[in-house]
C-alpha cells in the first residue's frame, strides 16, 4: 500500500483505540516486530485511514513504550513523560508546519498509561533499524566465510594469471556483501542522520536552548524502503520548546549503552557535543559494520568507539600512521568506494568520538564535510545528495529560505531539494515576531574542517553536580495513605487549585504531602495533570532551586495510575489562607511572609540568558505555606512556566486552564505574563495588612478603592497619608504608621492591571527592605537567610 503522504491532521489516538493498535500490527505479531528501542519495542503495521481526519491508508511504524526494562531504570511516570514530550513535539511541528525528511512524520499518539496503550504512530514504510541491518550484514559475512575460502581456492586454481585472480577476488568480496547496505547507501544514511541532528541543534530561538537528542544509537534509526534514515525515538530529548534537562541532579539514564558520551553525559555537562559523540559511534558502525548491543554491555564487551581508539593507537604505534581507514575490507571492494573517502570518514568519526568535547566538530561542520566526499561530488545525481545550489543561485535560495531555523522546511517547499540535504524555510510571522530577529541562512561553507569550539558550557573533567545528592523516593499510593494516616481530617492543611495538602509523618521526620487531583469545575487537556507533576519534579531537582531558602526540598513522589502525589521535606505550620484572619498571626510575621514571598518571586522573575523568566500565574493565599520557622513556600506549581520548563507560548491549541488570582479566576491562553504574578502578589499583600480574604467574584482592587474613599471621608486624611492596614495592627509590636502607608501604596501599585505601570518584583523587594520593621527587626525576620 502507498505510504501516507501529503497534508494530514495530527490525530490523537485515544485509549479506546487500543484494539486498533493491535489491529494495525496484527496483534503485535512477531512477523511485524522490528526491534527494540531504549524503552520499548517497535513494530511495522498498516494504517487503515480515518475519514474523520482525512487520512490515507498506508504503512506505519508503531512504537510501544514498556515499563519492564532489563537494561535501563524506568521509574513510575517516566515513560508517560517521555511519550507526552514526543506528543508535544509532534503537535508543535505540525502546527508550525515544520518538516525534516530524516525525522518522523507523526501520525498519532496513545497517551493512556494502561498496559499496551502508551504508543506513537509514524507514517513510514519501514525496512529495518540501522542496528539490525548492520548486524545482519555482519552475520551474513561470517556465514559465508567458509564458502568464500572454498570459492577462492577453486578460482585460484582455474585462473593462473594475476589479473584474473585479482578480478575474481574482487567479485567474490562483492558477492560476500550482497544484500547488505552498499557504500553509497551508507554515505547517504550518514548524511541524513547528520542533517537531522544539525536541524535539532540549529533551531535558533533566543529564548530556548537547542534540542539535544541525548540517546542517538543505531537502534533508534529506522531505514525506510527507499533507504532513507529516520530518527524515530525522542525519549531523552531536552531543550527547544521542551524542558531543559541538562542540569538536573537525578538523571539515572545517561543514554544508550555503547553510545554514551563519557564526559558530557552528566548534569551541567550535557551539550550538542554529546549528540556529536553518539553520531560518531553510529558513523563508525556504518564504515566498520560493527554494532553494540545491550547484551554486549552486560558482558563487558568493549564498545565500538573503544575498539576504534585501540585500532587508532595501534596504527600510530606500529606504523606511525596519522591517516588510515577503519572501513571494512568488504566495503572497500565496492566499485563506488574511494579510499580517500574511507580515510576522511574514519578521521571524521574519530574526531566525533574525541574524549574532549572541545575537540569535536559541530553537526554543521559534519554535514559540510560529508557533502565534500568524493562519492557525493561524482555520483550525487544518482544518490540524490549533490543537488545543493551553488553560486548566485545558492545565495538567492538561501535568502529565500532564511528565517527562524537554519533547517526548517515548510511542506510546500519540500520538493526544492533532495531528501538527504538540509532544509529551511520561514516560519509564521508570529514566531518570528516573538523571537525578535531573523537568523542567517543555513548554507555555510567551511574553508577548514574544524574550528575550536569555545562555548563556556563544555568543561572536560568538571565534577558532577549529583555528588552527595540523594535519589528521590518513589512512593506507592498505599505509602502515601500511611504517611497521612489514611488522609485523616486531622492532617488536612488545606485545599489547592490542583488538590489537597496534608501533614504527614515518615521515619523520624514530619513531612508535607500534596495530593494532585483535578477538581470537577476544571477541565484539563490530555495528561495535563501528569505534566504539572513532571514540571514540579524537574524544578525541585534543579541545583539552583534546591539551594533557594524559599523552595521546599523534595523527598519523593507517587505516580500510580491517576493517583499523583508529592512529598516534601517540610514541617508545615499552615497556609497563609488559614492564618490570614487570625489575630495571633502578628504584624512582624506578616511582614516576614511578604518579604520572603517577594524574594521568591524576584528569584523566579530574574532575567535568565537565552531563557524566558519563570512565571507562576496561579498565586493565591492557599498556595503559600509556612514552615515552622515562618518562612513562606510555594505549594502549587500548576501553571508555572518559563525558565527550563516547556515553552508554553505555542500551546494555544491546548484547552486553556483556569489560573487563580486572589478571589477570582482568569482563563489564559498561554501568553507569558510575569505581570500577573505582580498583581497577585499585590492582592496577597493587601490581604496580609487588611485581614480580608477575597473570595468568589470580589475584586481586591475595587474593595481597596472603596476603602480608601471611606477612610478619607471618615478620618479627613489625604490619600498619601492614608493606609489600608487593619486597625488591630496599630498597637502591634514592630508596627510603624509610615510602614502602613508605604505598604498600602505598594499593594495598590502592584494591583494595577496595566503591568507597564506596576513595579517589578525586584523593585518590590527594595521597597520592602526599606520598611521600619525590616530595618529594625531584620534578625528576627531572618532577612539574611531570606536573601542568601
N, C-alpha and C positions, 0 to 999 in steps of 0.2 A: 504494500500500500504506500501511497505517497506520504512523505513526511509532512508534518504540519507547517504550513508556510503562510506568509502574509500577515496582515494586521489581525490581531486577536485581542480579546479581552483576557485579563488575568483572572482565571476562575478560582475561587476559594473552595476547596473540596471540604465539605462539612463532615462531621463524624458519621452521619447516616450513610455516607457514600463508601464506608469501609468495604462492604461486599463488592462494590465496583472496583476497588483497588485489586481485590483478589481476581475479579473477572479479567481485568486488564492483563494480569500476569499469569493467567491460568492457575490461580490459587498459589501463587509464588512457587511455581514448579521448578524443579532442578534444571529442566531444559531452558528456562528463562532466567536462571540465575547467572549473573555476570561475574560478580566477585564481591569482596569485602572492601569497605572503606573504613576510616578510622573508628567510626562509632556505629557501624551497622552494615547493611547489605544493599546491593543494587541489582535490579532486575530489568530485563527488557520486557516490553509489553506493547499492546495495541490499544490505542485510544479510540473509542467508538464515536467521538464527536458529540457536541451538545448544541441543539438548536437554540437553546436559551442564550448561549454565549456566542453563537455564530462560529463555532469551532469546526475545523475539518478533521476527519479521522486520520490517523496515521500512527507511525511507530513512535514510541516514547521510551524514556528511562524512568523507572520508579525507584526512588531511594527511600529506604526504611531505616530510621534510627532505632537502635536496640539498647536496652538497659544493661543486659548482661554482656560484659566485655572482659575477656581474659587478659587483655594486654594494656588497657588504659582505664584509669579510675573514672567512674561515672557516678556522680552524686545525684540524689533526687533533684529534679528540675533542670539538670544540666542539658540534657537533650532537648527538652522543651524550649529552653532559652536559645539553643543553637538553631533549632528549626524556626523559631519566631524571628530571629535575626535574619535568617535567609529569606523568610517570607517578606519582612520589611524591605530588604534589599531588592527583592523581585518586584514588589509593588512600586518602589521608588523608581527603578529603572523603567518600568512600564509607563508610569505616569509622566516621566520626563522624556520618554521616547528615546532612551539610551540603548544602544546595541553594540555589541562587540562579537565578531564571529567565533572567537575562541572562549567565550563564556556562554553558559547555557541559556536557552530561551525558556523561561519559567512558564509552565502551563497551569500549575495549581499546587495547593498545599493542603494537607490534612494536619491540623494543629491540635487535635484532640489527644490527650495523654493516655487514652486506653491502649492496651496492647495491640500492636499491629496497625494503629491509626496515626502514627507520627510519621508523615511521609512528605516527600516532594516529588513533583512530576515535571519532567523536562521534555520538550519537543525535540527529539533527536532520533536518528537512525543509528543505533549503536552497533559497532563491530565488536569491540572488546576494550578493556582497560589497557593502558600502555604497559602496566606491570605484567599482565597476563600475556600480552603479545611478546614482550621481551623474554619472559620465562619460557613460552612455547618455542621461540626461536632457539633458545639455549638448549632445551631438551632435544629439539629436532637435530641440532648439530651433534650433540653427544650420541644420539641414537644412530646416526649414520656414520659414526667414526669407523666402525669395523668395515662397513661396505665401502667406504672411501679408500681404505687401505687395500682392500681386495681389488677394487677397480683400478687403483693406481698401479698395482703390480701388473695387471693384465695390460693396461695401456703402455706401460714402460716396456713390456716385452714386445708389443706389436709395433711401437714406433721407436725406431732406433735413432732417428735424427733428433738433434737437440731442439730444433724449432717446433717439431711436432710434439715433443714431450712437454715443452713449456705451454703450448696451446692447450693440450688436453688437461694439464694440471689446473689451468685457469677455468676450463669448462667444469671440471669436477668440483672445484670450490664453489662455482656458481650454482651447481646442482645442489650442493650441500645446504645452501642458504635459500633455495627456492621456497616460497611460501612464507618466508619471514619478511620483516619490513626492509624495503630497499634503502639504499643510501639516500636517494632523493627524497623518499618519504620521511626518513629520519631528520634530514635537514629541514624539511617543511614543517614537521612536528615541532622541532626546536624553535623555529621562528614563530610559530603560532603561540606556543606557551610563553615565550619571551614577550611577544606583543601583548598578550593578556595581562601579564604582570606589570608591564610598563603602563598599561591603561589604568590598572588599580593604583599604582604608585603615583601617577602623574595627574590624577584628578585634582587640580589645584583649586582649593577653596580656602580663602584666608581665614575662615572661621572653623575649619576642621582639619585634623591631621590626615595623612594619606591612608588609604586602605592597606592593611597588611594581611596577607593570607595566612601565614604562620603554620600551615600544615600541608604545604605542597609536597606531593610524592607521586610516584608513577601510578599508584592505585587510585589516585584522585583525578587522573586524566583519562577521559573517555575518548577513544578513537572512533569516529563515525565511519560509515561505509565509503565515504569519499576520502578517508584517511586524514580528516581534519581533526586536530586535537581540541577537546573542550574540557576546561577545568570545571568540575561539577560539584566539588564539596567546599563549603564555606563555614565549617563547624567552628573554626577558631578565628574567624575574621575579626579584625579590630580596626577602628578608625572610620574615616569618612562620615557618613550620616549615622553610623552605628557607634556603640560605646567604645571608647578608647581604653583598651585593657593592657597597655604596655607597662604600667607601673603598679598593677595590683599585686598585693603581697601573697595571695593564696592561689597561685596558679600551679595546680598539681599535674597539668598536662602541658608539656613543652612543644609538642608537635609529633610528627610520625617518626618512629624509631628508624635510624639509619639516615634520616634527612634533617635532623635537629642541628641547628647552629650551636656548636659547643660553647661559644662565647656570648652570643646575643640573646639566647632563649631564656631569659630570666627577667624579673621586674626591673624596669629602669633601663634595660639594655636592648629591648625589642626595637627593631628598626626595619627599614626596607632591606637592609643588608642580610637579615635573616632569610627573607624570601630569595634573595640572590644566592645564598648558600644552598638552599634546597634546590633551586634551579640548576646549580652546578652539579649536584648529585644526579638529578634527572638527566642532564646532558651527558654525564659520564656513563649512565646506563644506556643511553642511545648509541654512543660510539663504541662501548666495550661489550654490550649485550649482557651486562651484569645487573642483577636485581637483588634487592634486600627485602626479606620478608620478616614478619613479626617472629616467626619461629627462629630465624637467624639471630634475632636479638636475644631471645631467651636462652639460646645455646651458646651465646658469647662469640658468635662469628664476627670477624672484623667487617665493618661497614664498607661500602663501595669507595667512599672518599678516603678512608684509612688505607684500603688496598692501593688506591691510586697514588697516595703520597708515598707509600712504600716503594712502588714501582718508580716513581719520580726520583726519589733519593738514590735508589739502586742504580738507575741510569747515570745519574750525576757522579756517583762514586766509582762505577766501573768504567765508564766511557767519557766522563766529563761533558756529557751532552747537556746543552741548555734547551734545545728544541728537539722533541721527539714525539712520537704518536702512540696513543693508547688505543687506537682504533683496532677492533677485532680483525684478525687476519682474513677471515672470510668476507668481511665487508670490503676490505682493501682490494679484493679481486674483482669488484664490480666495475663495469665499463665506465660509469659516470663518476667513479671515485677519483679524486685528485689528492695526491699525497700532501700537497701544501695545505689543502683544506683540513686534512686529518690532523696535521700539526697545529693549525690555527684553532681548531675546535678543542684539541687537547689543552693548549695553552689557555683558552678561554675558560674551559671547565675548571682548570687548576686555579685560575685567578678567582673564580667564583667561590671556590671552597677554601680560600685562604683563611687561616685561623684568625688573622687580624682583620676585623671588618673594614678598617680604613683602607686596606689594600684591594678590596673587592670593587668591581665596577658597579655602576648603576644599571638598571634594566634598560634605560635609554641607550646607554653605551653598548650594552649587549646586543640589542636589536640592530643598532647601526653597524656593528661589527659583523653580525650574521649576514646582513644584506650585502656585504662586500665579499662573501665567499665566491670562489671561482665557479662553483656549480650554479650559483644564483646568477652570476654575470653571463654564463654561457648558455644556460638552459632555463632561464626564467620564464620564458613563454610557455613551455610545456609544464613547468612546475606551478605556474600561477603566482610567482612571488617576485617577479622582476619588473612589474609594471608601475613601479613608483615613478611619479612625474619628475622630470629633470628640467633644469634651466629656467627660462622665463615662465613656462607653464607651471612648474613646481611652485614658484613664488606666488603666482596668481591663485592657484588652488589652495595653497597654504593660507593665504589671506582670506579666502572664502571660507575655509574650514576653521579658522581660529575662533576661540570662544572660551567657554567655561572650562573645558577639559582639553587635554592635548590629544586624546584618542577617542573622544566621544563621537558617536555617529548616529544621525537620525536614520530611521529605516528607509526614508525616501532617498537618502544618499548612499544606500548600502551597495549599489552597483558601480559606484565610481571607481572603486579599487578592488583588487582581488582579495580573497578571503584571508590570506596569511599576513596582510600588511596592517600597519597601524591605521586607525580610523579616527575621524574627528569631525565635529560639526558645532554649530551654535546651539545652545540650549535656549529655552524660553526666556524672554526678556525679564521675566520675574526673577529668575535665578541670577541672571547677570546683574540686575539692579541690586539684589540682596548682597552680592559679593562686592560690588562697587568697583570692579575693574575688569578689563578684558585681558586675556592671557595670550601669550605668544604662540605662534604656530608650532605644530608638532614636528615638522621636518627639520632636523638639525644634523649636519654632517661634521663628524669629528676628524680633525687632522691627525690626532694621535689616538691610540687605542684607549688608554685610560688616564684620567686625571685623578689627583688625590681627592679623596672625599674628606672635607674638613668640618663636617657637621659636629657641633658640640655634643650631640646625642650619643655618639659612639665612643665608649671608653673601654678599651680592652683591659681585662683584669679588674674591672670595677666590682666591688663586693656586692653580693646580693642583698636586696632590701628585705628579704624574707628571714634573715638571720634573727633568731630569737623570737620569731612570731609564732604564735600558736595557731594551729588549724582550727577553723570554726567547726562547731559540733553540728551534727545532723540529728534532729530530734524527730521521733515519731509523734503522731498526734496523741497517742497514749501517754508519752512522756510529757507533752505539753499539759495535758489534763492533770497529771500527777503534780507538776510544778505549781499549779494554781489550785490544788485541792479540789479538782473536779469543777473548775471555773466557778467556784463558790461566790455568792454575792458579797461576802465579806472581803474578798480580794479584788473586787471590781474597783478600778480607779475612775474610769470614765469612758465615754463613747467618743469615737473619732469619726471623721468622714468616711474612713475606709475600714472601720471595725471597732474593736474594744481593746482596752488596756487593763491588765491585771497585775497585782502584786504576785510574786512567785518566790519559791524557795528551792534552791538546789543545795548540794552538799556544802554546808558551812558558808553559804552566801545567799543574800537576798538579791533577787533579780526583778526586772520588769519584763512582762510578756505581752506582746501585741498580737492580737488575732486579726488577720485580714479577712474581711467579709464584705461582700457587695450589698449595700442597703437596697431595699426594694424600690426606693424612689429614684435610684440612679440607673442608668443604662450604660453598659460598657461594651467596647469592641472586643472581638475575639482575643483571648489571652491578655486582656488589658491589665487584670489584677496580677497575673503572674509577672508581667513586665515591670510593674511597680515594685514587686518584691525583688526582682533581679537588679533593678536600678539601686535599690537601697543596699543590697548586699555588696554591689560594686563600690558605692560611696564609702561604706563603713569599713572597707578593706583597703582603701586608698591611703598611702602614707600621710598625706597632708591632712586628711580628715581624721585619721586615727590619732594624730598629735594635737588636735584642737581641743581646748578645755571645755567647750560647749557642745561637743559631739559625743554622744554616748558610745561606749565600747560594745562591740558585737560579741556575743557568746556563741550564738548559733541560730539555726532556722529550722522550720518544718515545711516540707513540700510533699504532701501526701494526698494526691488527687486534688480535690477542691479545698482541702484543709491547708491553709497557709498561716504561718506564724513566724515571729522574730523574737529572739530572747536577747535582752541587753544586760550588760554588767552594770546595773544601775539600781541603787537602793532608793526607791521613789518616796517623795514626800506627798505631792499631789499635783494636779494640773492647775494652771492659772485660772481656768474657768471655775473650778471648785473653790479656789482661795480668794477670788476677786472680791466677793461681797463680805468676807469675814473681817471682823474688827481686829482680830489678833494677827492679821496679815499687815504688818506695820508699814509705815512710810518708807523707812530705810530698806526694808525687804522689797518693796515695790520699785524703788529706785535701782536696786541691785538687779532685779529682773529686767527692767527697761534697758539698763546699760548692757547687761550680759546678752540680751537678745539682739540689741542693736549691733554689738560687736560681731555676733554670729552672722547677721545679715550682711554686714560690711565685708566679712570674710567671703561670703558667697558671691557678693556683687563685685568683688575686686576685679580689675582688668587682668585677663589671662592672655598671654601671647598666643595668637592664632586660635583662640577659642572664644565661644560665647560665654558671658558670665552666667553663673548659676542663678536661677530664679525659682521661687518656691510656689507662688500662685494660689496656695490654699491655706494661708495663715489664719488661725483663729485661736482664741484663748484655750480651747480644749486640746489643741495640738502642741501646747508648750507645757512641759512637766518640769518640776523642780526636784533635784536630788536632795539628800538630807542636809547638804550644806547650803541649800538655797540657790544653786546655780541653775539657770534655765537650759533645757534641752529640747530640741525639736523632735517631736514624735512621728509626725506624718510627712512622708516624702512622696505622697501620691501623685502630685503634679509637678514635682521638681524636675527641671530640665536645664540644659546648658552644660558648660564645663566638659567633663569627659563623657557625659551621658549621651545617649542617642539624640541626634539633632531632630527636633520635632517641628522645625519650620515647615517641613514638607509633609506633615501628617494630616493635612486638612481633608484628605479623603477618608480619614477615620472618623468615626462618630464622635462628636465633641463630648467632653465630660465636664460636669459642673465643678467649678472652683469655688471655694468658700471664702468669703471676705466679711469679717465682722458677723453681722446677723443676717446676711443675705448672700445669695449665690449668683455667680456670673458664669455664663456658658461661653467659654473661649473657643477660638478656632485654631489654636496652635501658635499664635503670634508671640514673639518674645517681648515680655513687658516686665522689667525689673521694677518699674514704677508701681505696678500693682502691689508688690511687696512693701513698698514705702507707704502706700495708702493703708494697707492692712496693719502695718506697724503703728501708724498714727491712731488707728482705731483701738489697738491694744493699749497704747499709751493713754488714750482718753479713758478707757475702762479702768485702768490702774489708778488714775487720780480721782475718778468720779465715783467709783464703786458701782458702776452700772454695766450690766451685761446686755448687749443689744441682741435681740432675738427676732425671729420671723422677718417682717418687712421693715423693721425700724432702720432709719438711716442715721448713723452716728454723727455725720457732719451736720445734718439738718437739726438734730437734737442740740448739738453744741451751739449753733447759731441762735436757736430759740433761747437756750440757757443764758447765753451772753446778753441777749436783749432783756431777759427777765432780771438778771443781776444788775445790769447797768441802770435799769429803771428803778429797782428797789434800793440800791446802795448809792446811786448817784456817781459811780466811778466812771472815768473814761475807759475806753476799751484797752488801751495799753496798760492800765493799772488793774485790770480785772483778770481773775483766773477761774478755771472750771474745777478746781480742787474741792473735794467733799469737805464740808465744814468740820467733820470729825478729825481731820488730819491737822487742823490749825495748831493744836497743842501737842502734837506728836513729837517725839524725840527726833532731832535732825531736820525738822521742817523749817523752811525759811520762806516767807511770803514771796520774795523775789523768785525763788525756785518755782513756786506755783504758777506765777505769771509766765515765766520762761517756758515751762513745760506745756502749759495750755497753748501758747502761741506755736510751739514746735508741733504739737499734735495737729492743730488746725492747718499748718502749712503742709504737713505730711499727707493729710486727707484731701488736699486739693486735687481734683480729678484731672487737672491739666498737669501732667507729670513734669513738663518743662519748667513749671513754676515751683515745684516741690523740691525739697532738699535731697541730696544723695545720702545714703546711709553713712558714708564717710563723714559728711557734714553733721549728721545727726549725732554720731559718736563724739565729735569735737564739742558740740554744744552741750551734750550731757556731761562731758568731763568738766565743764566749767561751772556746773551747779555747786551751790554751797554744800550740799550733802555729800557730794563726791569728793570735793576738796578737803573737807574736814573729817570725813568718816571713811576715807579710802581703804584703810587696813581692814576695817570691819566689813566693808562691802567686797573685799577681795579683788580690788581693782588690778593689782599686779598680776594675779592669776588669770583674770579675765583677758588682760592684754598680752599675756605671754605668748 
